[in-house]
Amino acid sequence: MEKFWIFLSFVMVFIGLMLIIIIGLVGGEDRTEADVAVGGFVGPVPFGFASSPGMLKFLIVMLAVMFAIVILPILMKYPK
């Protein structure tokens, strides 16, 4: 089971890096402002900071998806 989590973490980091590279290449040169969002988990508690309300909504959705990816396999392994 540990190999699955290690593999999943590498896949998520790889996807994030690829998105950053693709957006950087396709973004264009006329764009001078960028919206930024940073988030994560401290234990089971999510946290996040963003430079615009739209990015904060996007961050909340992404944190919910990441939480579901982590918690659903655990819940399916140990049903009540």
Phi, psi and omega in degrees: 000328180296325180297324178299314182292322177295315178299316180298320179294320177294321179296317181295320178294318180297316179298318179298316178295319179296319178297318179297316180295314181297315180295323177295323180283325185267342189303329182093166184263346184278352183276119182251347180244150178223138174271141185232142174220139179228133180206169179181195181233138168246100189067230179269001186264120178280151174220157179193151176226143181213156180270352178211155180299325179296319178292325178295319177297317178299318180296319179297317178297316180296321177294323177294319178295315179296321178297319179294321179298324182279319189275329183299316177298327178292316179294325180286334180283325183240071178288158180283000000 
